């Protein structure tokens, strides 16, 4: 190969290499342009997403705050500043605890520690003060940020909710007070009626019986007048028996003389005499002899009504009344536990009953600040469980919650 040919070949190789290199550069350039376009689109999407988040943060109807571990406010939105009733500039860098009343300082500090040591969302209700020292209730829901050095708090105004809760609580207590007063009036009316029956009607029946005895002593035993007098005496005896039962229903005198245990024993005896087809068991335990009159009457009436329901509706062959006094470490734990159960036909507790017996029992329990629950099913009997706090048996009508 001549020198000229060799040089020509080298030149061709160089031209070929340049062409290939240029082609590769063009391909790389197009790829870079494509990647650059994709990066620009991604950056634009990120900017739009950031703007949407910023708008959401800024104009959300609830307060957004960002706090560090020491509780300093790093940022907050317009709603947050509005809830605190202060301008945003003066709040940035301020300790959030300065916005709380002294009574809630420690509660917020403990909550903040929990936020930074717990994964997931945590919440708390606190009282804050604004620039005018006015009280507002807020709910804080917080979550830890990705860097673990800051947290995001969502702040909602729950002042109206708190007022509604307090109002509802006051209405409940007022309802209990009125029901307790109603039952008190009812017991006084029963006492008055019982006294009238005993003193007035009882005396008149005794007088009629005495007159009958005079007639019997002054007429022959087989005369029509004597027969009528003896018939009158039988009627008087039946009326005396009925009046005696009515007196016991109206006012169990044994509550005043023998106390709760004695009155319940007599109630059991009378019920068993009238309803021999049903076996009735009583189980009493704990200190039941030193209870006050309101709770004695309440327990007696509840058992009385429970037994009436068993006779009227249950068709039971067995029933049991369990009454115990349960104490605890605190006075508020001192309570009576009453269970009324039978093996009767039961009923569907999900269907509203038309009877007034259970409703009256429930109202009496509510008036005593107690609880009542029912377990029943068809052909499985019924069990009523009642819990009465002894401490609240003398309900104080002035013990109401303030409505802030």
Residue, then its C-alpha position, 0 to 999 in steps of 0.5 A: x500500500x502506497x503512502x498516499x493510500x494509507x493517508x487516505x484510509x486514515x482520513x476516512x477513518x477520522x471522518x467516520x469517527x467524527x460522524x459517529x461521535x457527532x451522532x452520539x453527541x446529537x443523541x445525548x443532546x436530545x436525551x438531555x433536552x428530554x430530561x431537562x423538559x421532564x425536570x422542568x415539568x416536575x419542578x412546575x408540578x412541585x411548585x404548583x403542589x407547594x402553592x396548593x399546600x401553602x394556600x391550604x395551610x394559609x386559608x384553611x378554616x382551622x388553625x395550623x401551627x408549626x412548633x419546635x420541641x421547646x414549644x415556640x411557634x415557628x409559623x401559623x396561618x391566618x385562622x390560627x392567628x384569628x383563634x388566638x385573636x392576635x396578629x401573626x407577627x407578634x405570635x411568631x417566635x413566641x412560646x405557645x404556653x403563653x397563650x394558655x391560662x396558668x391552669x393548663x400550662x403543665x397540661x400543654x407541656x406534657x402534651x407537647x412531650x407526648x407529641x414528640x415521643x409518640x408516632x401518629x396523631x395525638x389530641x387534647x382539649x385545652x383552654x386558651x386566652x386571647x389578647x383580651x384575656x378572654x377564655x376559649x376552648x380549643x382542640x389540638x390535633x398534632x403530628x410529628x414532621x419528617x425531620x422529627x424536630x418540629x410538629x404540625x398542630x391543627x387547632x379548632x375552636x370548640x367553645x360552642x361545643x363545650x358550652x353545649x356539653x355543659x348545658x346538656x350536663x346542667x339539663x341532665x342534672x336539673x332533670x334528675x333534681x326534678x325527678x327526685x323532687x317528683x318522687x319525694x312529692x309522690x312519697x309524701x302524697x302516698x304517706x298522706x293518703x295512707x294516713x287518711x286511710x288508716x285514721x279516717x276510713x279505718x275508724x269508720x269501719x271500726x265504728x260500723x263493726x261495733x254497731x254490728x256487734x250491738x245489733x248481734x247482741x240484741x237480736x236473735x241469731x237466726x233473724x234477718x237482721x243478724x244475718x245481715x250484720x254478720x255479712x257486714x262483718x265479713x265485708x268489713x274484714x275483707x275491706x280491712x285486709x284490702x286497706x292493709x294491703x293498700x297501706x303497705x303499697x302506699x307506705x311500707x311502715x316497716x321501713x320506719x320501724x325495722x329498716x330496709x332489711x325488715x321491710x324487704x323480708x315482709x315484702x317477700x313474705x307477702x309476695x310469696x303468699x300471693x304468688x305461690x307458683x313462683x319461687x322467690x329468693x332474696x340474697x342480701x349482703x353488706x351493710x344495708x342497715x344504715x342507709x338514708x331514707x331516700x335510698x331506702x325508699x328507692x331500693x324498696x320501690x325498685x324491688x316492688x316494681x320489679x316483682x310487679x313486672x315479674x308477676x304481670x309479664x314474665x310468667x316465671x317459675x323462679x325469681x331472685x333479688x340480689x342486693x349488695x353494698x360495694x365499697x372502694x378506696x374512694x367515697x364515690x365508689x360506695x354504692x348499692x348493686x341491685x339485680x332482679x332476675x327471673x326465668x320467664x319468657x323474656x322479651x326483645x330489648x331492641x323493641x320498645x316496650x309499651x309498659x310503664x314499669x321499667x320506665x318508672x324504674x329507669x326514671x327513679x334510678x336516674x333521679x338517684x344518679x344511678x345506672x340501669x341495664x337490662x339483659x333479656x331474650x325470648x325464652x331466656x328470662x330477664x335480668x335487670x342490673x341497677x347501680x345506685x351511688x350512696x354518696x349521691x343519694x342526697x342530690x344537691x340541686x346547687x351542684x351544677x356545672x357552670x356554662x362558660 
